[in-house]
């Protein structure tokens, strides 16, 4: 097993970034890409939008005294296992958390978006919600077990949708969990009561006709979105290597003998 050197700098995350505000500005979390850990074998998924990374960031900003947090989303969705803890952290936070759609909020990213205390959508954004999906392999009984699991996941998502929108669970199930993809424009989101008004703020690059793309194509687009700039941290002072330290000791002992 390999280990990182003590003074090795951690890479800047590609898809998940925390931008702390200056002079009272509101801090922002950017969820730009796949929700979850893309490679299960990666022991340190620093570039991924994992549950622990997002929840930790929210907790840190709460501890710093932030009164409001903006979560900006441009994502095709991802893992329910990672998305659910993020939703819980947003809903249970005492901080005023606003969620924004900067481009696309589809699937699990949509569920995270609707969990915000106040939701925002840019006029050219797209949203999509649908029933849970998975990959299963095995016998007919294995397929039945997978189907039953998906129904449980759907019921949980339906309960969340109903709780944050005021829509009944039966209406939510009938309208949005019929095993079809339901794409929404900003105008349609307003008509459904998901937002109070359509925002006119600057957004990231928006993908045209995402409903015609495969999930893999959406992931490819999300991974190429340019992230907002972040203030560079001051580099840590370089540590002396063992050779330099040993030379210092020899010189020090030599001087002691001369005194």
C-alpha positions as CSV (number, residue, x, y, z in Angstrom):
1,X,0.0,0.0,0.0
2,X,1.3,3.4,-0.9
3,X,1.2,6.4,1.4
4,X,1.3,10.1,0.7
5,X,4.2,12.2,1.8
6,X,3.6,14.5,4.7
7,X,4.2,17.7,2.8
8,X,2.5,16.7,-0.5
9,X,-0.2,19.2,-1.5
10,X,-3.7,17.9,-2.0
11,X,-5.1,18.4,-5.6
12,X,-7.7,20.9,-6.2
13,X,-11.1,19.2,-6.6
14,X,-12.5,19.2,-10.1
15,X,-16.2,18.8,-9.5
16,X,-16.8,19.8,-5.8
17,X,-15.6,23.1,-4.5
18,X,-16.3,25.3,-1.5
19,X,-15.9,29.0,-2.0
20,X,-15.9,31.0,1.2
21,X,-17.3,34.5,1.1
22,X,-15.3,37.6,1.8
23,X,-16.4,40.5,4.0
24,X,-19.7,38.9,4.9
25,X,-20.4,37.4,1.5
26,X,-22.4,34.1,1.4
27,X,-20.2,31.0,1.1
28,X,-21.1,28.7,-1.8
29,X,-20.8,25.0,-2.5
30,X,-20.5,24.0,-6.1
31,X,-21.8,20.5,-7.0
32,X,-20.7,20.3,-10.7
33,X,-20.7,16.7,-11.8
34,X,-21.6,13.2,-10.8
35,X,-23.1,12.8,-7.3
36,X,-21.1,10.1,-5.5
37,X,-17.8,8.2,-5.8
38,X,-17.2,7.4,-9.4
39,X,-14.5,4.7,-8.7
40,X,-15.2,2.5,-5.7
41,X,-11.6,1.5,-5.5
42,X,-10.4,5.0,-5.0
43,X,-9.4,5.3,-1.4
44,X,-9.3,9.1,-1.4
45,X,-11.9,10.4,-3.8
46,X,-11.0,14.1,-3.4
47,X,-12.4,15.1,-6.8
48,X,-15.8,13.5,-6.3
49,X,-19.1,14.9,-4.8
50,X,-19.3,12.4,-2.0
51,X,-21.7,12.5,0.9
52,X,-18.9,12.9,3.5
53,X,-17.3,15.8,1.5
54,X,-20.5,17.8,1.1
55,X,-21.9,17.1,4.7
56,X,-18.5,18.0,6.1
57,X,-18.4,21.2,4.2
58,X,-21.9,22.2,5.4
59,X,-20.9,21.4,9.0
60,X,-17.7,23.4,8.8
61,X,-19.6,26.5,7.4
62,X,-22.2,26.1,10.1
63,X,-19.4,26.1,12.7
64,X,-17.8,29.2,11.2
65,X,-21.1,31.1,11.9
66,X,-22.5,31.2,8.3
67,X,-26.1,32.4,8.4
68,X,-26.7,31.3,4.8
69,X,-25.1,28.8,2.4
70,X,-25.7,28.7,-1.4
71,X,-25.5,25.3,-3.1
72,X,-25.0,25.6,-6.8
73,X,-25.8,22.6,-9.0
74,X,-24.9,21.5,-12.5
75,X,-25.2,17.7,-12.4
76,X,-26.8,14.8,-14.2
77,X,-27.4,13.0,-10.9
78,X,-25.8,9.9,-9.4
79,X,-25.8,7.7,-6.4
80,X,-28.8,7.5,-4.0
81,X,-26.4,6.3,-1.3
82,X,-24.4,9.5,-1.4
83,X,-27.4,11.8,-2.3
84,X,-29.6,10.9,0.7
85,X,-27.1,12.0,3.4
86,X,-26.7,15.3,1.6
87,X,-30.4,15.8,1.5
88,X,-30.6,15.1,5.3
89,X,-27.8,17.5,6.0
90,X,-29.6,20.3,4.0
91,X,-33.0,19.7,5.6
92,X,-31.8,19.4,9.2
93,X,-29.4,22.4,9.0
94,X,-30.3,25.5,11.0
95,X,-28.6,27.6,8.4
96,X,-30.6,29.1,5.6
97,X,-29.6,26.9,2.7
98,X,-30.5,28.1,-0.8
99,X,-30.1,25.7,-3.8
100,X,-29.5,26.9,-7.3
101,X,-29.7,25.2,-10.7
102,X,-26.8,26.6,-12.8
103,X,-27.3,24.3,-15.7
104,X,-28.9,20.9,-15.1
105,X,-30.3,19.3,-12.0
106,X,-31.3,15.7,-13.0
107,X,-32.2,12.6,-11.1
108,X,-30.5,12.6,-7.6
109,X,-29.2,16.2,-8.3
110,X,-32.9,17.2,-8.6
111,X,-33.7,15.6,-5.3
112,X,-30.9,17.5,-3.7
113,X,-32.1,20.7,-5.3
114,X,-35.7,20.5,-4.0
115,X,-34.4,19.9,-0.5
116,X,-33.1,23.5,-0.2
117,X,-34.8,25.9,2.2
118,X,-35.3,28.2,-0.8
119,X,-34.9,27.0,-4.4
120,X,-33.7,29.0,-7.4
121,X,-33.6,28.2,-11.1
122,X,-32.0,30.2,-13.9
123,X,-34.2,30.9,-16.8
124,X,-32.2,28.6,-19.1
125,X,-31.8,25.7,-16.7
126,X,-33.2,22.2,-17.0
127,X,-34.5,19.9,-14.4
128,X,-35.4,16.2,-14.5
129,X,-36.9,13.7,-12.1
130,X,-37.7,10.0,-12.5
131,X,-37.9,6.7,-10.6
132,X,-34.8,5.0,-9.2
133,X,-32.7,2.8,-11.4
134,X,-30.0,0.2,-10.9
135,X,-28.1,-2.6,-12.6
136,X,-28.9,-6.2,-11.5
137,X,-27.6,-9.6,-12.5
138,X,-28.6,-13.1,-11.6
139,X,-31.7,-15.3,-11.4
140,X,-35.3,-14.3,-11.6
141,X,-35.4,-14.2,-7.8
142,X,-32.4,-11.8,-7.9
143,X,-34.3,-9.6,-10.3
144,X,-37.4,-9.6,-8.1
145,X,-35.3,-8.6,-5.1
146,X,-33.8,-5.8,-7.1
147,X,-37.2,-4.6,-8.2
148,X,-38.4,-4.6,-4.6
149,X,-35.4,-2.6,-3.5
150,X,-36.1,0.0,-6.2
151,X,-39.7,0.3,-5.0
152,X,-38.4,1.0,-1.5
153,X,-36.0,3.7,-2.8
154,X,-38.8,5.2,-4.9
155,X,-41.1,5.5,-1.8
156,X,-38.4,7.3,0.1
157,X,-37.8,9.7,-2.8
158,X,-41.6,10.3,-3.1
159,X,-41.9,11.1,0.6
160,X,-39.1,13.6,0.3
161,X,-40.6,15.2,-2.8
162,X,-44.0,15.5,-1.1
163,X,-42.6,16.9,2.1
164,X,-40.7,19.7,0.5
165,X,-43.3,20.6,-2.1
166,X,-46.6,20.1,-0.3
167,X,-47.8,17.8,-3.0
168,X,-49.5,14.5,-1.8
169,X,-47.5,11.3,-2.1
170,X,-50.2,9.8,-4.4
171,X,-50.0,12.7,-6.8
172,X,-46.2,12.7,-6.7
173,X,-46.2,9.0,-7.5
174,X,-48.6,9.3,-10.3
175,X,-47.1,12.4,-12.0
176,X,-43.3,11.8,-11.6
177,X,-42.6,8.1,-10.6
178,X,-44.3,6.4,-13.6
179,X,-40.9,5.1,-14.9
180,X,-40.5,7.9,-17.4
181,X,-38.0,10.8,-17.4
182,X,-39.8,14.1,-16.6
183,X,-37.8,17.1,-17.9
184,X,-38.9,20.5,-16.6
185,X,-38.1,24.1,-17.7
186,X,-37.8,27.0,-15.3
187,X,-41.3,28.1,-16.3
188,X,-42.7,24.6,-15.6
189,X,-41.0,24.5,-12.2
190,X,-42.7,27.7,-11.3
191,X,-46.0,26.4,-12.4
192,X,-45.6,23.4,-10.2
193,X,-44.8,25.6,-7.3
194,X,-41.2,24.4,-6.9
195,X,-40.0,28.0,-7.1
196,X,-41.5,31.4,-6.3
197,X,-39.9,33.1,-9.3
198,X,-37.4,32.5,-12.1
199,X,-34.0,34.0,-11.4
200,X,-31.9,35.9,-13.9
201,X,-28.4,35.3,-12.7
202,X,-25.3,34.3,-14.5
203,X,-24.9,30.5,-14.9
204,X,-22.4,28.0,-16.1
205,X,-22.4,26.6,-19.6
206,X,-25.8,25.1,-20.2
207,X,-26.2,21.9,-22.3
208,X,-28.6,22.0,-25.2
209,X,-31.3,19.3,-25.5
210,X,-30.1,17.2,-22.5
211,X,-33.2,15.0,-22.7
212,X,-31.9,13.5,-26.0
213,X,-28.6,12.5,-24.4
214,X,-27.6,9.3,-22.8
215,X,-26.5,9.3,-19.1
216,X,-22.9,8.7,-20.1
217,X,-23.1,11.7,-22.5
218,X,-24.4,13.9,-19.7
219,X,-21.6,12.8,-17.4
220,X,-19.1,13.7,-20.0
221,X,-20.6,17.2,-20.4
222,X,-20.7,17.7,-16.6
223,X,-17.0,16.8,-16.2
224,X,-15.9,19.5,-18.7
225,X,-17.8,22.4,-17.0
226,X,-15.4,25.1,-16.0
227,X,-15.4,25.6,-12.2
228,X,-15.5,29.0,-10.6
229,X,-12.2,30.5,-9.6
230,X,-11.1,30.1,-6.0
231,X,-8.6,32.2,-4.1
232,X,-5.3,30.5,-3.9
233,X,-4.0,29.5,-0.5
234,X,-0.6,30.6,0.6
235,X,1.9,27.8,0.0
236,X,3.2,26.1,3.1
237,X,6.9,26.7,3.8
238,X,9.1,24.1,2.4
239,X,10.4,21.6,4.9
240,X,14.1,20.9,5.2
241,X,15.1,17.5,4.0
242,X,16.9,14.9,6.1
243,X,20.3,15.7,4.4
244,X,20.0,19.5,5.3
245,X,18.9,18.7,8.8
246,X,21.9,16.4,9.4
247,X,24.3,19.1,8.1
248,X,22.8,21.5,10.5
249,X,23.4,19.1,13.4
250,X,27.0,18.5,12.4
251,X,27.7,22.3,12.1
252,X,26.0,22.9,15.5
253,X,28.1,20.2,17.2
254,X,31.3,21.6,15.6
255,X,30.6,25.1,16.9
256,X,30.0,23.7,20.4
257,X,33.4,22.2,20.5
258,X,35.0,25.5,19.4
259,X,33.4,27.4,22.4
